[in-house]
Amino acid sequence: MLPLHDGYAGLNFSNFKHIILFRLAAQKLCQIHRSGTRRSVPQPIKAILKWFDSQPPEIQETVAFLVLMLLPGVQRPDIEEGRFIEVLRRWLDDSRNAGNLQVVGRCVAFRALLDFVCKRNFTASGWEESAEITDRIKTAAEEEHPEWVEDFEDQTRRIPFRKAQWMKAGTSWAELCSGPLSDEALELFSHGLGDDRQD
């Protein structure tokens, strides 16, 4: 397959017609490379939303909040009012009617941000570190803020359950990133080989 970035390297795009011709040629080469068959890949935005909607509410809220905190252009009142899930879904949905390259750009941005902010939550070592930090804070609170101790004990009791949920989410996220959100799938989608079905 002709990589999008490698294919563009060194070309002179001073004439917009050259861009169109290059993309048509790249799409044709993709089809030829696939032994003459048109390989269809899932719509990546639909794949992201399907994964997101399958997660427990706590994970949805955490993912939405952390991603939005780093996402350029998000209005601060939207975050302050707690409408994290609504705003993230709107940001993803807004790209569905855009061109394929814009959709790919948004998917790559979401993939990178989620990997960055949630990587510890997806690993056992991350949860071990979280449990140690909680224990240290609880110990310090016992002297200065004893009224907080019960809350920290409750958080400690919930760690195994929350860890299991996040580890499951991490596994399904890794599968998504090796499938519809993989570089190969997004490359094909950028050349117009996406699945147009709405189901």
CYANA upper distance limits for C-alpha pairs under 8 A (distance plus 0.5 A):
  1 MET  CA     29 LEU  CA      7.74
  1 MET  CA     30 CYS  CA      5.97
  1 MET  CA     33 HIS  CA      6.64
  2 LEU  CA      6 ASP  CA      7.98
  2 LEU  CA      7 GLY  CA      6.85
  2 LEU  CA     26 ALA  CA      7.11
  2 LEU  CA     29 LEU  CA      7.59
  2 LEU  CA     30 CYS  CA      7.17
  3 PRO  CA      7 GLY  CA      6.26
  3 PRO  CA    187 GLU  CA      7.49
  4 LEU  CA      8 TYR  CA      6.86
  4 LEU  CA    187 GLU  CA      7.11
  5 HIS  CA      9 ALA  CA      6.88
 12 ASN  CA     18 HIS  CA      8.43
 13 PHE  CA     18 HIS  CA      6.60
 13 PHE  CA     19 ILE  CA      6.68
 14 SER  CA     18 HIS  CA      8.41
 15 ASN  CA     19 ILE  CA      7.83
 16 PHE  CA     20 ILE  CA      7.25
 17 LYS  CA     21 LEU  CA      6.71
 18 HIS  CA     22 PHE  CA      6.49
 19 ILE  CA     23 ARG  CA      6.73
 20 ILE  CA     24 LEU  CA      6.76
 21 LEU  CA     25 ALA  CA      6.64
 22 PHE  CA     26 ALA  CA      6.53
 23 ARG  CA     27 GLN  CA      6.60
 23 ARG  CA    191 HIS  CA      7.45
 24 LEU  CA     28 LYS  CA      6.76
 25 ALA  CA     29 LEU  CA      6.68
 26 ALA  CA     30 CYS  CA      6.73
 26 ALA  CA    191 HIS  CA      7.53
 27 GLN  CA     31 GLN  CA      6.96
 27 GLN  CA    191 HIS  CA      5.61
 27 GLN  CA    192 GLY  CA      7.58
 28 LYS  CA     32 ILE  CA      6.77
 29 LEU  CA     33 HIS  CA      6.45
 30 CYS  CA     34 ARG  CA      6.88
 30 CYS  CA    188 LEU  CA      7.96
 30 CYS  CA    191 HIS  CA      8.41
 31 GLN  CA     35 SER  CA      7.52
 31 GLN  CA     36 GLY  CA      6.11
 31 GLN  CA     37 THR  CA      6.67
 31 GLN  CA     38 ARG  CA      6.13
 31 GLN  CA     39 ARG  CA      7.89
 32 ILE  CA     36 GLY  CA      5.35
 32 ILE  CA     37 THR  CA      7.94
 34 ARG  CA     38 ARG  CA      7.52
 34 ARG  CA     39 ARG  CA      7.55
 38 ARG  CA    193 LEU  CA      7.85
 39 ARG  CA    193 LEU  CA      7.10
 40 SER  CA    193 LEU  CA      5.76
 40 SER  CA    194 GLY  CA      5.83
 40 SER  CA    195 ASP  CA      5.83
 41 VAL  CA    180 PRO  CA      7.41
 41 VAL  CA    185 ALA  CA      6.70
 41 VAL  CA    188 LEU  CA      7.60
 41 VAL  CA    189 PHE  CA      6.99
 41 VAL  CA    193 LEU  CA      6.86
 41 VAL  CA    194 GLY  CA      5.36
 41 VAL  CA    195 ASP  CA      5.92
 42 PRO  CA     46 LYS  CA      8.28
 42 PRO  CA     47 ALA  CA      7.58
 42 PRO  CA    180 PRO  CA      6.44
 42 PRO  CA    194 GLY  CA      6.38
 42 PRO  CA    195 ASP  CA      5.58
 43 GLN  CA     47 ALA  CA      6.86
 43 GLN  CA    180 PRO  CA      7.96
 43 GLN  CA    189 PHE  CA      8.14
 43 GLN  CA    194 GLY  CA      6.38
 43 GLN  CA    195 ASP  CA      6.35
 43 GLN  CA    196 ASP  CA      7.76
 44 PRO  CA     48 ILE  CA      6.72
 44 PRO  CA    103 VAL  CA      8.39
 44 PRO  CA    104 VAL  CA      8.25
 44 PRO  CA    107 CYS  CA      7.46
 44 PRO  CA    180 PRO  CA      6.21
 44 PRO  CA    181 LEU  CA      6.66
 44 PRO  CA    186 LEU  CA      7.95
 45 ILE  CA     49 LEU  CA      6.74
 45 ILE  CA     92 LEU  CA      7.15
 45 ILE  CA     93 ASP  CA      7.95
 45 ILE  CA     96 ARG  CA      7.44
 45 ILE  CA    103 VAL  CA      7.85
 45 ILE  CA    107 CYS  CA      7.37
 46 LYS  CA     50 LYS  CA      6.53
 47 ALA  CA     51 TRP  CA      6.75
 47 ALA  CA    176 LEU  CA      8.12
 47 ALA  CA    180 PRO  CA      7.23
 48 ILE  CA     52 PHE  CA      6.55
 48 ILE  CA    176 LEU  CA      8.44
 49 LEU  CA     53 ASP  CA      6.41
 49 LEU  CA     89 ARG  CA      8.09
 49 LEU  CA     92 LEU  CA      8.48
 50 LYS  CA     54 SER  CA      6.78
 51 TRP  CA     55 GLN  CA      7.37
 51 TRP  CA    172 SER  CA      8.17
 51 TRP  CA    173 TRP  CA      7.95
 51 TRP  CA    176 LEU  CA      8.42
 52 PHE  CA     60 GLN  CA      7.02
 53 ASP  CA     60 GLN  CA      8.05
 55 GLN  CA     59 ILE  CA      6.66
 55 GLN  CA     60 GLN  CA      6.61
 55 GLN  CA    169 ALA  CA      7.38
 56 PRO  CA     60 GLN  CA      6.80
 56 PRO  CA    165 GLN  CA      8.31
 57 PRO  CA     61 GLU  CA      6.63
 58 GLU  CA     62 THR  CA      6.65
 59 ILE  CA     63 VAL  CA      6.41
 59 ILE  CA    166 TRP  CA      7.87
 60 GLN  CA     64 ALA  CA      6.52
 60 GLN  CA     85 ILE  CA      7.28
 61 GLU  CA     65 PHE  CA      6.50
 61 GLU  CA     84 PHE  CA      6.87
 61 GLU  CA     85 ILE  CA      6.54
 62 THR  CA     66 LEU  CA      6.59
 63 VAL  CA     67 VAL  CA      6.50
 63 VAL  CA    114 LEU  CA      7.63
 63 VAL  CA    118 CYS  CA      7.93
 64 ALA  CA     68 LEU  CA      6.46
 64 ALA  CA     84 PHE  CA      5.80
 64 ALA  CA     85 ILE  CA      5.99
 64 ALA  CA     88 LEU  CA      6.42
 65 PHE  CA     69 MET  CA      6.63
 65 PHE  CA     79 ILE  CA      7.85
 65 PHE  CA     84 PHE  CA      5.93
 65 PHE  CA     85 ILE  CA      8.19
 66 LEU  CA     70 LEU  CA      7.36
 66 LEU  CA    114 LEU  CA      8.50
 66 LEU  CA    117 VAL  CA      6.86
 67 VAL  CA     71 LEU  CA      6.58
 67 VAL  CA    110 PHE  CA      8.00
 67 VAL  CA    113 LEU  CA      6.45
 67 VAL  CA    114 LEU  CA      6.79
 67 VAL  CA    117 VAL  CA      7.59
 68 LEU  CA     74 VAL  CA      7.23
 68 LEU  CA     79 ILE  CA      8.05
 68 LEU  CA     84 PHE  CA      7.86
 68 LEU  CA     88 LEU  CA      7.48
 69 MET  CA     74 VAL  CA      8.48
 69 MET  CA     79 ILE  CA      8.33
 70 LEU  CA    113 LEU  CA      7.96
 71 LEU  CA    113 LEU  CA      8.46
 74 VAL  CA     78 ASP  CA      8.05
 75 GLN  CA     79 ILE  CA      7.65
 76 ARG  CA     80 GLU  CA      6.73
 77 PRO  CA     81 GLU  CA      6.47
 78 ASP  CA     82 GLY  CA      7.26
 78 ASP  CA     83 ARG  CA      6.38
 78 ASP  CA     84 PHE  CA      7.70
 78 ASP  CA     87 VAL  CA      7.46
 79 ILE  CA     83 ARG  CA      6.60
 79 ILE  CA     84 PHE  CA      6.48
 83 ARG  CA     87 VAL  CA      6.60
 84 PHE  CA     88 LEU  CA      6.65
 85 ILE  CA     89 ARG  CA      6.58
 86 GLU  CA     90 ARG  CA      6.67
 87 VAL  CA     91 TRP  CA      6.66
 88 LEU  CA     92 LEU  CA      6.77
 89 ARG  CA     93 ASP  CA      6.42
 90 ARG  CA     94 ASP  CA      6.36
 91 TRP  CA     95 SER  CA      7.66
 92 LEU  CA     96 ARG  CA      7.86
 92 LEU  CA    106 ARG  CA      7.98
 94 ASP  CA     98 ALA  CA      8.14
 95 SER  CA     99 GLY  CA      8.44
 95 SER  CA    102 GLN  CA      7.37
 95 SER  CA    103 VAL  CA      6.06
 95 SER  CA    106 ARG  CA      7.86
 96 ARG  CA    103 VAL  CA      7.13
 98 ALA  CA    102 GLN  CA      6.61
 98 ALA  CA    103 VAL  CA      6.97
 99 GLY  CA    103 VAL  CA      6.90
100 ASN  CA    104 VAL  CA      6.65
100 ASN  CA    189 PHE  CA      7.21
100 ASN  CA    190 SER  CA      5.62
100 ASN  CA    191 HIS  CA      8.05
100 ASN  CA    192 GLY  CA      7.38
101 LEU  CA    105 GLY  CA      6.63
101 LEU  CA    190 SER  CA      5.85
102 GLN  CA    106 ARG  CA      6.74
103 VAL  CA    107 CYS  CA      6.72
104 VAL  CA    108 VAL  CA      6.59
104 VAL  CA    186 LEU  CA      6.61
104 VAL  CA    189 PHE  CA      8.12
104 VAL  CA    190 SER  CA      7.04
105 GLY  CA    109 ALA  CA      6.68
106 ARG  CA    110 PHE  CA      6.66
107 CYS  CA    111 ARG  CA      6.50
107 CYS  CA    181 LEU  CA      7.83
108 VAL  CA    112 ALA  CA      6.60
108 VAL  CA    181 LEU  CA      8.37
109 ALA  CA    113 LEU  CA      6.62
110 PHE  CA    114 LEU  CA      6.49
111 ARG  CA    115 ASP  CA      6.64
111 ARG  CA    177 CYS  CA      8.26
111 ARG  CA    181 LEU  CA      8.22
112 ALA  CA    116 PHE  CA      6.65
113 LEU  CA    117 VAL  CA      6.67
114 LEU  CA    118 CYS  CA      6.21
114 LEU  CA    119 LYS  CA      8.15
115 ASP  CA    119 LYS  CA      5.84
118 CYS  CA    122 PHE  CA      6.95
119 LYS  CA    123 THR  CA      7.32
120 ARG  CA    124 ALA  CA      8.49
120 ARG  CA    125 SER  CA      7.90
120 ARG  CA    126 GLY  CA      4.90
120 ARG  CA    127 TRP  CA      7.66
121 ASN  CA    126 GLY  CA      6.34
121 ASN  CA    127 TRP  CA      7.00
121 ASN  CA    163 LYS  CA      7.98
121 ASN  CA    166 TRP  CA      6.53
121 ASN  CA    167 MET  CA      7.71
121 ASN  CA    170 GLY  CA      8.31
122 PHE  CA    126 GLY  CA      7.84
122 PHE  CA    166 TRP  CA      6.22
122 PHE  CA    167 MET  CA      5.52
122 PHE  CA    169 ALA  CA      7.78
122 PHE  CA    170 GLY  CA      5.22
122 PHE  CA    171 THR  CA      8.25
123 THR  CA    127 TRP  CA      7.25
123 THR  CA    167 MET  CA      7.00
123 THR  CA    170 GLY  CA      8.27
124 ALA  CA    128 GLU  CA      6.82
124 ALA  CA    163 LYS  CA      8.18
124 ALA  CA    167 MET  CA      8.09
125 SER  CA    129 GLU  CA      6.74
126 GLY  CA    130 SER  CA      6.74
127 TRP  CA    131 ALA  CA      6.63
127 TRP  CA    159 ILE  CA      8.28
127 TRP  CA    163 LYS  CA      7.03
128 GLU  CA    132 GLU  CA      6.85
129 GLU  CA    133 ILE  CA      6.77
130 SER  CA    134 THR  CA      6.68
131 ALA  CA    135 ASP  CA      6.70
131 ALA  CA    156 THR  CA      7.35
131 ALA  CA    159 ILE  CA      7.81
132 GLU  CA    136 ARG  CA      6.80
133 ILE  CA    137 ILE  CA      6.72
134 THR  CA    138 LYS  CA      6.56
134 THR  CA    152 PHE  CA      7.42
134 THR  CA    155 GLN  CA      8.49
134 THR  CA    156 THR  CA      7.61
135 ASP  CA    139 THR  CA      6.65
135 ASP  CA    152 PHE  CA      8.45
135 ASP  CA    156 THR  CA      8.31
136 ARG  CA    140 ALA  CA      6.83
137 ILE  CA    141 ALA  CA      6.57
138 LYS  CA    142 GLU  CA      6.74
138 LYS  CA    148 TRP  CA      8.26
138 LYS  CA    149 VAL  CA      6.38
138 LYS  CA    152 PHE  CA      6.39
138 LYS  CA    153 GLU  CA      8.14
139 THR  CA    143 GLU  CA      8.04
140 ALA  CA    144 GLU  CA      7.31
141 ALA  CA    145 HIS  CA      5.18
141 ALA  CA    146 PRO  CA      6.26
141 ALA  CA    148 TRP  CA      7.01
141 ALA  CA    149 VAL  CA      6.86
142 GLU  CA    146 PRO  CA      5.10
142 GLU  CA    148 TRP  CA      8.23
142 GLU  CA    149 VAL  CA      6.65
145 HIS  CA    149 VAL  CA      7.88
148 TRP  CA    152 PHE  CA      7.02
149 VAL  CA    153 GLU  CA      6.64
150 GLU  CA    154 ASP  CA      6.68
151 ASP  CA    155 GLN  CA      6.78
152 PHE  CA    156 THR  CA      6.66
153 GLU  CA    157 ARG  CA      6.74
154 ASP  CA    158 ARG  CA      6.86
155 GLN  CA    159 ILE  CA      6.85
158 ARG  CA    162 ARG  CA      6.62
159 ILE  CA    163 LYS  CA      6.26
160 PRO  CA    164 ALA  CA      6.71
161 PHE  CA    165 GLN  CA      6.94
162 ARG  CA    166 TRP  CA      6.68
163 LYS  CA    167 MET  CA      6.46
164 ALA  CA    168 LYS  CA      6.65
165 GLN  CA    169 ALA  CA      6.74
166 TRP  CA    170 GLY  CA      6.50
167 MET  CA    171 THR  CA      6.77
168 LYS  CA    172 SER  CA      6.95
169 ALA  CA    173 TRP  CA      6.52
170 GLY  CA    174 ALA  CA      6.61
171 THR  CA    175 GLU  CA      6.90
172 SER  CA    176 LEU  CA      6.74
173 TRP  CA    177 CYS  CA      6.69
174 ALA  CA    178 SER  CA      6.74
175 GLU  CA    179 GLY  CA      6.64
176 LEU  CA    180 PRO  CA      6.35
176 LEU  CA    181 LEU  CA      6.38
176 LEU  CA    182 SER  CA      8.09
177 CYS  CA    181 LEU  CA      5.03
177 CYS  CA    182 SER  CA      5.50
178 SER  CA    182 SER  CA      5.36
179 GLY  CA    185 ALA  CA      7.35
180 PRO  CA    185 ALA  CA      6.03
180 PRO  CA    186 LEU  CA      7.59
181 LEU  CA    185 ALA  CA      6.76
181 LEU  CA    186 LEU  CA      6.65
182 SER  CA    186 LEU  CA      6.68
183 ASP  CA    187 GLU  CA      6.43
184 GLU  CA    188 LEU  CA      6.80
185 ALA  CA    189 PHE  CA      6.67
186 LEU  CA    190 SER  CA      6.53
187 GLU  CA    191 HIS  CA      7.16
188 LEU  CA    192 GLY  CA      7.30
188 LEU  CA    193 LEU  CA      6.00
188 LEU  CA    194 GLY  CA      7.69
189 PHE  CA    193 LEU  CA      5.39
189 PHE  CA    194 GLY  CA      5.26
190 SER  CA    194 GLY  CA      8.46
